[in-house]
């Protein structure tokens, strides 16, 4: 190994969370190095959030247009799949990270390409693609932001079947004729929506009772109903027993428990994520390789005062925006400690605590209809011991929804803490519903009293008038 190069902060992993730590550290005047083994920008930029939303935007825009009188006939035909895929390629930079590198260099960060491993206390060893070796030493902090990868179950025939993961599903250059999707997650629902609209015949195979299990049950029900209406097959309560691929490029056959078989041209396994920590030197600091990295609310690893973990790898909230939020918190903590400030504000909603991970977690699913939620579901609130009430309303009954689309179908729910008269959670499902989410996030994170929400007047005629209807229903 070469002699160590010293920085104030070393970040292992160049996805959105890692980049945001760099941004916060540099803003505080700390020298920073970032280590990335693949494309700088990470999973989100090239194989998840950005390409999937680029695929879905034309799908949702067409669906909305088809519900508008005077416009429906003009968009009756199929999507231009070639143009949609080209638009996706543009937003991924054609899977080149030049723009990300330019930005990091513009803020004064040093980028090391290669595989990084913890190398004992405050050190990271980097092996470049050319085989060069470097040791980076951190004066104040090392931050792990290596993210996750897709889980592929170890079923008979799976290795030879070469299934898609989210990476292949978001980067494919053509729509398969028949696409089998295993799973009921956000990835499964969004990719079913996209590829069905782009020409694939989609079959969704869900082990559980429905789609989007982390949301209110009605969210998955409405999305599944719309997928079926679009032509997809959605089956719940089924499990895959084995997989067979016919040759190197032939069709793939899925064998279900009970012996039933289904054939497709491609198979997408959307069955969860696992941390990318198996070979990053966790053993050199007393942690378990391959495991999630537990952290406190400041995103610091307990017992190791210089080591932090942000983003998916800490398993607090596997969402890009939450990883960036954690990075801002961790960056503030690192900067404060580097400046000699030992009095950190780590209390609930403090400047140095990632409280939103557990109490005001927002998520938007870009299916048709869109599904958006923040905070606790009714079941989660009840399990947590809160005395709560669920207040429901038909989202299509507000004037703004009717003007947005003929036959608008949707539903809204707010979960009210009856003892404190504040919102613990909210869920909206319907066309355009994701844009309702941030108002709900402010209400939950700000613990805005129900009595004060009456004074937040929604403009007429917008879909946001659902807030008034929910409050009226709660008051009775």
N, C-alpha and C positions, 0 to 999 in steps of 0.2 A: 504493500500500500504506500501511496505517496504521503508526504507530510500533510497534516490536516489544514484545510482552509477554514478560517473562522468567520462566522456570521452571528448576528444576534439571534436570528430565528431560522430554523431549517424546516421546510414543509415537505413531507413525503406524500406525494399525490397531487396531480395538477388538474383535478376537476373543479367544478364551481366552488366547492367548500374550500379546497386548498388555495384557489386563486383569491378568494375573499379574505383568507387569513393573511396572505401576502399583501393585499391592498390595505388592510387595517394596520399591519406592522409597518409598512412603508410610510403610511400617513403619520405614524407616531415617530418617524425618524429612525426606525430600526433597520439595519441591514438584513437582507433576506435572501435565502436560496430556496428554489423549488426544484424537486426531483420528480420526473415523470417517465414511465417506461413506455407509454403509448402516445396518443395524441393529447397535447395540452388542451384542456377544455373538457376532457373526461367523457364519461358515459352520456351525460345529459346532452352535450353539444353534438354528438355524432351518432348515437345509437338509442336515444331515449326521448327526452322532452322535445328537443328541437325538431328532429326528423319526423317524429310521430305527429306533432301538431301541424307540421307542414303538409303531411299526408291528409290529416283530418280536416283542415280548414276548408278546402274546396268541397269536401263531403258535406260538412255542416252548412256551408253557405248555400249549396244547391238544395239541401233539405228545407232550409228556411224559405228559399225563393219559391219552392214548389207549393208552399202554403200561403202565398200572397196572390190575391186576385189581380189579374192583369199581367202577372209575371210568370205564373206557373207554366204556361204553354211554352214560353221561351227557353225553359230549362228542362224540358221533358226528356231530352236525349241523354245518352251516357256521358260520363265524364271523359275528358281527354286525358287518359291515363299517362301518356307520354309527357304531356305538359305538367301534370301533377308531380310526376317523379323528377322531372327536371327542376321544378320549384323546390322540391325536397333536397336535391343535390346542391342547389345554390345555397340553401340555408345551412348545410353542413360544410360549406366551403369545399365541396367535392372531397371531403375527408382529408383535408389538409389544414394544419393548424397555424399557418403563417400569421394570421391576424391575431391569434391569441399570444403568440410569441412576441409580436410587435408591441402589444399592449403591456405585457410584463416587462419588457425591456424599457418601455417608455416611463414606467414608474420606478425603474432602478433595481428591479429584481434580477437575480442571476438564475438562469435555467440550466439544469443539468439533465440531459437525456440519458436514460438508462435505468437499470434495476437498482432500487435503493433498499438497504437493510439497516435497521438499527444495529449499532456497533458498540454497544455498551452505553455508558453514561454520556448523554448529550452529544452523541456522535452518530453519523449516518455514513455508511460506505456505499459508494455508487460504482456500478460496473456499466460502462457505456456499451452501445451496440458494437463498437469496434474493439471491445475488450480492454479499454483503458480503465484504470481504477483510481478513484478519488475518495478521500475521507473529508467529510464536512463536520465541523465542530460548532455547536450552538452555545453562545454565551448564556442565553436566557431560556430558550424553549425549542423543543422538537414537537412538531404537530403531525400526527398521522391522519391522512385524508385519502386513503387508498380505495374507499368505496366497496362495492359488492360486485359479484357476478351472478349470472343466472344459475339456478339449480336444475340439473337434469336428473330425474330419478333413475336409479340403477335397476332398470327392468330388463328382462330377457329381450335381446335384439336391439336395445336402444342405441348402443355404441355404433352398430353398423347401419342404423337407420338415418344417421346424420340429421337429427331434428333441428329445426330452427329454434333459436332463443330470441329474445327481444332484439338482439343485434341484427340477425338476419331478417327479422320481420320488418324492421324499420329501414333497412338498407337494400332490400331486394330490388332488382332491376326490372321485374315484370310480375304481374299478378298470376299466381298459380291457378290452374283451372279449378282444382278442388283443394281447399285448405282445411285441415283438421286442427283444432286448437284445444289443448288440454289445459284447463284451469278456469277459474272464475274471477281472476284478479283484474285490476285496472288494465294491465297489459293485454290480457285476454279480451276484455270488452272493447278497448280502443282499437286493437288490431282487427278484431272481427268487424267493427264498424267501418274501418278504412278499406280493408281488402274486399269485403262484400260489395262496397260501392265502386271499387275499381275493377270489378269483374269476376272475382273468385266466388265459388260456391262454398260457403263457410259452414262448418259444423263445429259447434262448441260442446265440449264434453266436460262437465263440472261434477266433481266428486261431492260437493256440498249441496245444500238445498237451493242455492241461488247465486247470482252474480254479486260482486262488490260486497263481500261479507263484512267489511269494516264500517259500512255505512248503515243507515236505517234500512230495514228490509224492503220498504217500498221503492228505494232507489234502484236496487238490482231488478226488482219486478218490472218497473217501467222500462228500463233499458232492455231487458230480455224480451219484453213484449214488442218493442220497436224493432229489435233485430229480427224477430220472427216475421214481422210484417214486411221487412226489407228483403226477406227470402232466406235468411240464415236459419239453420237448425240449432236449437238450444236444448240440450238434454242435461238434466240435473240428476244427482244421485247415482252417477255411473263412475266406475273406476277402470283404469287401463291395467291390463294384466301383462301384456307383452306387445312387441312391435316387430314387424318384418318389412324390410325394404327389398324390393325386387331389383337386384343388380345395383349398379352404381348410380343410375339415373332414373330407374323405374319407379312406379308408384309405391307408396308406403301403406301397409295394412296395420291397423290397430286392432288388437284383440281385447275385448272387454271381459271383465269378470262375468262368468256365465257362458263364455264362448262366442258371443256375437262378434262379428268382424265388420270393420268399416274401412273403406279404401280412400286415399287421397293422394294428391301429387306432392304436397308438402305437409309436414307436421310441426306445429309450433307448440313447444312446451313452455307454458307460462305458469310455473308452479313454485315460484318463490326465488329468494336471493340468499346468497351466502357471502360472508366477508372475505375480502381479498387480503388476508393476513397470514396465509400459510407459509410465506417465505420472505418475511420482512424483518426478521431478527427479533421477534417478540421474546424468544427464549433468552436473549442476552440481557433482558431487563426483568426476568422473572414472570413473564406473562406466557399464555398458552398460544402457540402458533395455530393459525386456522380458526381461532375463536373471535367472537365479538369483543371489542375493547370497552369495558365498563368505565364510565366517567361520572363525575359529580355534575351538579348543575352549572358549574363554570367550565365544563368540558375538560377538566383536568383529571388525569388518571389517579385514583386514590393511592397514596403512598409513594408516588413518584412526582415530586413537585415541579419537574421540568418537562413532563410529557403530557401532551394533550391529544385528544382524538375528536375529530369533527366529521359530520356527514354520516352517511349510511353505516360506516364502519363501527360506530358506537351503538347502533341499534335503537336509538331513542326515537327516531322518526325518519323513515326511509323516503324522504321527499327532498327534491333539490332545494326548494326555497327554505326548508328547515335546516338543511346543511349550511346554506349561506348565512342563515340567522345564527346558527351555532358558531360559525366562523367569526361573525362580527362580535359575538360575546367573548369568545376565546381571545380574539385579537385585542379587545379592550382589556381583558384580564392580563394578558402578557405585557401589554404596554404599561399598565398601571404598576405591575410588579417590577418591571424593568426600571421604572422611574422611582422606585423605592416606596411606593404606596402600599402599605401592608393592610390598610383598612378597606377591604373590598366590599362592595355592595352586593352581597350574595343572597339577600333575603328574597322572598317571593316578589316577583316583578322588578327586582333590583337590576341595576345596570350591568352586573356581572353574573347574572343567572338566566339560563335558558328556560324560563318558566313556560313559555308558550308551547314547548314540546309536549307538555302533559296537560295543559289547561286551555289552550286556544289554538289547536293544530288545524290549519285549513287545508283542504284538498279539493281540487277540481278534476273531474273526469270528463274528457271531451268526446263523449259518445253523443248519439242523437236519440233521446234527449240528453242534454248535459246534466251531470249530477255534481253538486257542490255541498260540502259540509265543513263545519268548524266545531271544535269542542267535543262534548260528550253526546253520544246517542242516548236515547231514553234508557236502553238496557244498561249501558255503561254507568249512567248516573245512578240508577237504582242499585246496581252492584256496589257502587262506591258509598252507598248509605245515605244519599241525599233524599230529601222529601221533595219530589218533583211532580210536575204535570207536563204532559206533551200537548201542545196546542197545534192543531193541524188545520190546513186550509187548502182548498183547490186552487192551485196557482192560475189555472185558466179562467177563473171567475173575476179577475181584475181587468179593467178596461184595457190597460196597456198590453196585457197578454193577448187579448182578443184582436187588438190592432196589429200586434207583432206577427200573428199567424192565424189563419183560419183553422178552427178545430184544435186550438192550442190545448195540449194535455200536459199537466204537471201537478206537482204537489209541494207544499211547504210545511215544515214543522219547526217549532222552536221548543226547546226544553227549558222550563222555568224552574228555578230554585224557589220553592214556595216560602222558605224561611227568610231568605234575603231579598226576594223579589228582583232577581237578576237572571240573565240568561246563562245557562251552562253549555248550550249547544244550539245549532240550527242546521237544517238541511233543506236544500232546494233542488228540485228535479224538474227540468223542462227546457225547451229551446232557449238559449241565451242565459240560462240560469247561473252560469259561472260568474257573470258580472254582478250578481247579487251578493257574492261571497264576502267581499271585503267589508261591506257595511256590517255584516253579521260578525266578522272577525273583530272589528272595533268594539262592537257591543259586548262580545264575550271577554276579550282581553281587557277592556276598560271597565268591566263590571258595571255597565251603565244601568242605573235603576230603571225598572219598567216605567215608573212614573215620569222619568225624564225622556224616555223613548217616545212618549206621546208628543213631545215637543219637537222631535225630529220629523218634520213634515215631508212626506214623499211627494215629488212633483207629479202632477197629473198631466197626461195619462201615461205613466211609466209602469213597467212591471214591478218596480220597487214599491208600488202602492200595496203590495202584499204585506208589507210591514204593518200598515194600518189595519188591514183585515185580520192579521194575527193578533194584534193588540186588542181589537174589538172582541174577537172570539175569546181571548183570555179574560177580559172584563165581564163578558156575558151580557 
